[in-house]
Amino acid sequence: MSVSHHALNRALHHLSRVAAVSHRRVFTGVGLYHQQQLFAVMAKDRLYFRVDEASVQPYLQRSMPRLHPRVAAQPACHFYQLPEAVLEDSAELTYWMRAALEASHQPAGFPTGVPVERSPAPQFHSAG
């Protein structure tokens, strides 16, 4: 599940146009952070955003795949692949990134049908 320098630099370029992003290598992938909050991971040159019950629908509607870690004992993973077109559109990316950050504040397992409390919206700078 390695990540090439080209794929990482491309993702960081687009994400940093929306908000400050840091990264660090984790296992054979890369964790992406905004203000020390993990909101995305990269594996096999693909970018996955964190989801919760309130944010998963756009991924399902576009039939985006879920991240499947190699660890067999790993519980259901709450990261879905970001559509490529979203990465290219700063306005759209802002929406998806904000949802991923809100989801990152939720516990790892979110029960179906239970309302999710939201934290205050993260502050992003305008793209451009």
Residue pairs with C-beta under 8 A, 6 or more apart in sequence:
1 27
1 28
1 29
1 43
1 44
1 70
2 28
2 29
2 44
3 28
3 29
3 30
3 42
3 43
3 44
3 45
4 45
7 42
7 45
7 46
8 23
8 30
8 42
11 32
11 42
11 47
11 87
12 21
12 23
12 32
14 87
14 88
14 90
14 93
15 21
15 32
15 40
15 93
15 97
17 90
17 93
17 127
18 90
18 93
18 94
18 97
18 124
18 125
18 127
19 34
19 97
19 122
19 124
19 125
20 34
20 35
21 32
21 33
21 34
22 32
22 33
22 34
22 36
23 30
23 31
23 32
23 33
24 30
24 31
24 33
25 31
26 41
28 43
29 41
29 42
29 43
29 44
30 41
30 42
30 43
31 38
31 40
31 41
32 38
32 39
32 40
32 41
32 42
32 47
33 39
34 97
34 101
34 122
35 122
37 101
37 104
37 105
38 50
38 104
39 49
39 50
39 97
39 100
39 101
39 103
39 104
40 47
40 48
40 49
40 50
40 79
40 82
40 97
40 100
41 47
41 48
41 67
41 79
42 48
43 67
46 81
47 81
47 82
47 87
48 67
48 79
48 80
48 81
48 82
49 79
49 80
49 82
49 96
49 97
49 99
49 100
49 103
50 78
50 79
50 100
50 101
50 103
50 104
51 59
51 78
51 79
51 80
51 99
51 100
51 103
52 78
52 102
52 103
52 106
52 110
52 116
53 110
53 112
53 114
53 116
54 99
54 102
54 103
54 116
54 118
55 99
55 100
55 102
55 103
56 80
58 96
59 80
59 81
62 83
64 80
64 81
64 82
64 83
65 80
65 81
66 76
66 77
66 79
66 80
66 81
67 77
67 79
67 80
67 81
68 77
69 77
75 108
75 109
76 109
78 103
78 108
78 110
82 96
85 92
86 92
86 93
86 96
87 93
90 127
90 128
91 127
93 127
94 124
94 127
97 124
98 121
98 122
98 124
101 122
102 118
102 119
102 121
102 122
105 118
105 119
106 116
110 116
